[in-house]
Each structure stands twice: as structure tokens, then as C-alpha cells.
Amino acid sequence: MPETKPPGRKRGRGADPTETKQSLVTAAFDTLLEEGFANTTARSIATRAACNQAAIYYHFGGIEPLLLESLKASSQRRLDRYEQALTEHLELPALVTKLAELYEEDRIIGHLGVLTELTGGIAASPSLREGIDEATQPWLTFVERQVEQAAKDVPFGAMIPAADLADLVFSLVIGLEMRNKIDGRTDRADRLFKLAGLAAALLPTS
């Protein structure tokens, strides 16, 4: 669970706008993760950020744009991490192992938790849909690129529909996290990656 600083002096007139915005984005992320979408309010975010609720509307125009900004910021940080970790070409078994490690980081840091909280919130706030889609589109492009690269190692790899497979993989991740929220289990991903690693090891290479 991310550490949060105890509320200090509230930021008012004279506060640095950039610092206030970043504090609100961080507070929105932590509140979503620790309290859930239903309990994430302007008051709870502002209290955590040690600023006035009016700052949310001044800087972001409302609570939903702030929540989406917290997701986009986290998504970009994680995407940068993935791209940094996967700069070299890896054979399929090694790629699966590296993805399993990165996925575990996503879970520990809370990125997946915030993503699924906001996704679950679409039923109550349909306007979230467009912002979540915008935040996740770069991931679909990234996964598609990884599929295309990995497909070069297997016979008939050029026939693999990379875009469709990327969409299925991403959907599987969201569904997996939603399922974990029902019973609190987190071992499903471990088993899934073990199966994927076994399948990758058995595939013939070209």
C-alpha cells in the first residue's frame, strides 16, 4: 500500500500551482487505491493533498478529469518502465518471464488497482469511458508491437493477428484483476504466466 504523508498546512493563495496539481494527482491515485472509487470524493482527495477542494475544480475542472489524470500519469510511468525493460529482443520464454516481473510491479505499485477501480466506476459514471480508453490505447499499441516482435521467432508468425491478440491480452489482464477483487486472490496471474512460459518453451522457433 503506497505511503501517504499526513495532512499538513493546507495550500492556499501563494502555493505553487505545479506542486498543487501534482499533489492532487498523487492524492487521487492513492485515494482510489486505498478507498475505492465509491469513496473517492473531492473532500477525501483534497484532505489527502492538504489543499482546498476548490483547487480540484480550478486545476482540473472537476473530480473525474482529476481521476483520469491520475490514471494517465501512472499509465505513462508504467509504459516507460516496460519500454525501458524490453529494449532488447528476447526469445519467448525470457519475454514471458520479464513480463511476469513487470506485471508484479504493476500490482505492487497499485497501477492495476487504480485502473480496475476506474473501470468499475464506468457503470456509475459513463463519462469515464473515453478517458480510460485514451489512457489505455498506448498499451494496446505497445502489446501489439511486442506480439509482432515475438512472432518473428515462431513458424508462420506473420499470420498471427497482432492487433487482435493485443486486445485479448489486455482484456485478460483487466478481467483477471476484476476477478481477484471478488475473492482477494492474487495467484491467478502467477499460474497464468507459468502456463504461458511452458507454452513458449514448447513452441518451435524459426
matplotlib code that plots the C-alpha trace (Angstrom):
import matplotlib.pyplot as plt

x = [0.0, 1.5, 2.7, 0.9, 2.1, -0.1, -2.0, 0.0, -0.8, -3.4, -2.2, -4.0, -3.0, 0.6, 1.0, 2.9, 0.3, 2.5, 3.1, -0.6, -1.6, 1.0, -0.2, -3.8, -2.9, -0.9, -3.7, -6.3, -4.3, -3.8, -7.4, -8.7, -6.3, -6.9, -10.6, -12.0, -14.0, -17.2, -15.4, -13.1, -14.6, -13.4, -13.2, -11.1, -8.7, -8.3, -7.7, -5.0, -3.4, -3.7, -5.4, -8.8, -11.5, -11.8, -8.3, -9.6, -12.1, -9.6, -6.9, -8.9, -12.4, -13.9, -13.2, -13.5, -10.8, -8.5, -9.1, -8.4, -5.3, -4.0, -4.6, -2.9, 0.2, 0.5, 0.0, 2.7, 5.1, 4.5, 4.7, 8.1, 9.2, 8.1, 9.8, 13.0, 12.9, 12.2, 14.7, 16.4, 14.9, 14.1, 13.1, 9.6, 10.4, 12.5, 9.9, 7.2, 9.5, 10.2, 6.5, 5.6, 8.1, 6.7, 3.1, 4.0, 5.4, 2.1, 0.3, 2.6, 2.7, -1.1, -1.4, -3.7, -5.8, -6.5, -7.2, -9.8, -11.3, -11.9, -13.1, -15.6, -16.7, -17.9, -21.3, -21.9, -20.0, -20.1, -18.2, -15.1, -15.1, -13.4, -10.6, -9.8, -9.8, -7.4, -5.1, -5.0, -4.6, -0.8, -0.7, -2.6, 0.0, 2.8, 1.5, 0.8, 4.4, 5.7, 3.5, 4.8, 8.4, 7.8, 6.0, 9.2, 10.6, 7.9, 6.9, 4.0, 4.4, 3.4, -0.1, -0.7, -3.2, -1.1, -3.8, -6.5, -4.1, -3.1, -6.7, -7.3, -4.3, -5.2, -8.8, -7.5, -5.5, -8.5, -10.7, -8.0, -7.8, -11.6, -11.8, -9.1, -11.2, -14.1, -12.2, -8.9, -6.7, -3.6, -2.1, -4.0, -1.5, 1.4, -0.3, -1.2, 2.4, 3.7, 1.4, 2.5, 6.1, 5.6, 3.8, 6.5, 9.2, 7.4, 6.9, 9.3, 11.4, 12.0]
y = [0.0, 3.4, 5.6, 8.8, 11.9, 13.2, 16.3, 19.4, 23.1, 23.5, 25.0, 28.3, 31.5, 31.7, 27.9, 26.8, 25.7, 22.9, 21.5, 21.7, 19.9, 17.1, 16.7, 16.4, 13.8, 11.8, 12.1, 11.0, 7.9, 7.0, 7.6, 5.4, 2.7, 2.7, 3.8, 2.7, 4.6, 4.9, 6.6, 8.8, 12.3, 15.8, 16.1, 12.9, 13.9, 17.4, 16.3, 13.9, 16.6, 19.2, 21.7, 23.2, 21.3, 24.3, 23.6, 20.4, 22.4, 25.2, 23.0, 20.1, 21.3, 18.5, 15.3, 13.0, 14.8, 14.6, 10.8, 10.3, 12.4, 10.2, 7.1, 8.6, 9.7, 6.2, 4.6, 6.6, 5.9, 2.1, 2.2, 4.0, 1.2, -1.5, 0.1, 0.5, -3.1, -4.5, -2.7, -5.8, -8.6, -11.6, -15.1, -16.0, -17.8, -14.9, -12.4, -14.2, -14.2, -10.5, -9.6, -11.6, -9.5, -6.2, -7.3, -8.0, -4.5, -3.1, -4.9, -3.8, -0.2, -0.1, 0.8, -2.2, -1.5, 2.1, 1.0, -1.6, 0.8, 3.4, 0.7, -0.5, 3.1, 3.4, 2.0, 4.9, 7.5, 6.5, 9.7, 7.9, 5.6, 7.9, 8.9, 5.4, 4.3, 7.2, 6.1, 2.5, 2.9, 3.3, 0.0, -1.8, -0.3, -1.5, -5.0, -5.3, -4.3, -6.9, -9.6, -8.7, -8.9, -12.2, -13.7, -13.5, -16.3, -18.9, -20.5, -18.8, -15.9, -13.4, -14.9, -14.0, -11.2, -9.0, -6.3, -8.8, -10.7, -7.5, -6.6, -10.1, -9.9, -6.5, -7.7, -10.7, -8.5, -6.4, -9.4, -11.1, -8.1, -7.8, -11.5, -11.0, -8.3, -10.8, -13.2, -11.4, -14.0, -12.9, -16.2, -16.5, -14.3, -16.4, -19.6, -17.9, -16.8, -20.3, -21.7, -19.1, -19.8, -23.5, -22.9, -20.6, -23.1, -25.8, -23.7, -24.4, -21.4, -20.4]
z = [0.0, -1.0, 1.8, 2.2, 4.1, 6.9, 6.0, 6.7, 6.2, 3.5, 0.3, -0.5, -2.1, -2.9, -3.3, -6.3, -8.9, -10.3, -6.9, -6.0, -9.3, -8.7, -5.1, -6.3, -8.9, -6.4, -3.8, -6.3, -7.2, -3.5, -2.6, -5.4, -4.5, -0.7, -0.5, -3.8, -6.5, -4.4, -1.5, -3.6, -3.3, -3.7, 0.0, 0.5, -2.2, -1.0, 2.6, 1.5, -0.7, 2.1, -0.1, -0.6, -2.6, -4.9, -6.2, -7.9, -9.9, -10.6, -11.9, -13.5, -13.9, -11.8, -9.9, -12.9, -15.0, -12.0, -11.5, -15.2, -15.0, -12.1, -14.3, -17.3, -15.2, -13.7, -17.1, -18.7, -15.9, -16.2, -20.0, -19.8, -17.4, -19.7, -22.7, -20.7, -19.6, -23.0, -25.1, -26.3, -28.3, -26.0, -27.0, -26.0, -22.7, -21.5, -22.6, -20.6, -17.5, -17.9, -18.4, -15.3, -13.3, -14.7, -14.0, -10.4, -10.2, -11.6, -8.8, -6.0, -7.1, -7.5, -11.1, -11.9, -8.8, -9.9, -13.4, -12.3, -9.8, -12.5, -15.0, -12.4, -12.0, -15.6, -14.6, -12.3, -14.4, -18.1, -19.0, -17.6, -20.6, -23.1, -20.7, -19.7, -23.3, -24.1, -21.3, -22.4, -26.2, -25.9, -24.1, -26.9, -29.4, -27.2, -26.7, -30.5, -31.2, -28.7, -30.3, -33.7, -32.5, -30.7, -33.7, -35.7, -33.6, -34.5, -37.7, -39.5, -37.1, -39.8, -39.8, -36.1, -35.9, -33.6, -33.0, -32.1, -29.8, -28.1, -27.4, -26.0, -23.8, -22.4, -21.8, -20.0, -17.7, -16.8, -16.3, -14.1, -11.8, -11.6, -10.7, -8.0, -6.4, -5.9, -3.7, -2.9, -4.6, -6.5, -7.5, -10.8, -12.7, -11.4, -12.7, -16.0, -16.6, -15.7, -18.3, -20.8, -20.1, -20.6, -23.9, -25.1, -24.3, -26.3, -29.4, -32.2, -33.3, -36.8]

ax = plt.figure().add_subplot(projection="3d")
ax.plot(x, y, z, "-o")
ax.set_aspect("equal")
plt.show()
